[in-house]
Amino acid sequence: MRLRFVHGWGFDASLWDDVRAALDGVSASIVDLGYFGDPVEPAQESGPFIAIGHSLGVLHLLADISPACTGLV
């Protein structure tokens, strides 16, 4: 199962570095909302994924939830 991570307000994508390291080998994409640089929104891949959000990142996910999203943490 693929994972998609979104950080909250006042953070950047590096928030997820330790989590991703612990999940070595798991397919994951990281959204950077651009609070400290250019935003990065990875291309939508086909197939199901689980969305993982931190704080405002959850609202970002809910604002445009994909039908391929099978769960939200």
Backbone hydrogen bonds, N-H to C=O, Kabsch-Sander energy under -0.5 kcal/mol:
donor,donor_aa,acceptor,acceptor_aa,energy
2,R,48,P,-0.8
3,L,27,S,-2.1
4,R,50,I,-2.3
5,F,29,S,-2.8
6,V,52,I,-2.3
7,H,31,V,-0.8
11,F,8,G,-1.4
15,L,12,D,-2.1
16,W,13,A,-1.7
17,D,14,S,-1.8
20,R,16,W,-2.9
21,A,17,D,-2.1
22,A,18,D,-1.9
23,L,19,V,-1.3
24,D,21,A,-1.0
26,V,23,L,-2.5
29,S,3,L,-2.1
31,V,5,F,-3.0
32,D,40,V,-2.8
33,L,31,V,-0.6
40,V,32,D,-2.7
49,F,68,A,-1.9
50,I,2,R,-2.4
51,A,71,G,-2.6
52,I,4,R,-3.2
54,H,6,V,-2.0
55,S,53,G,-0.5
57,G,54,H,-2.6
58,V,55,S,-1.8
59,L,55,S,-0.8
60,H,56,L,-2.0
61,L,57,G,-2.1
62,L,58,V,-2.6
63,A,59,L,-2.0
64,D,60,H,-0.7
64,D,61,L,-0.8
65,I,62,L,-0.8
69,C,66,S,-1.8
70,T,49,F,-2.8
70,T,68,A,-0.6
71,G,49,F,-0.7
73,V,51,A,-2.7
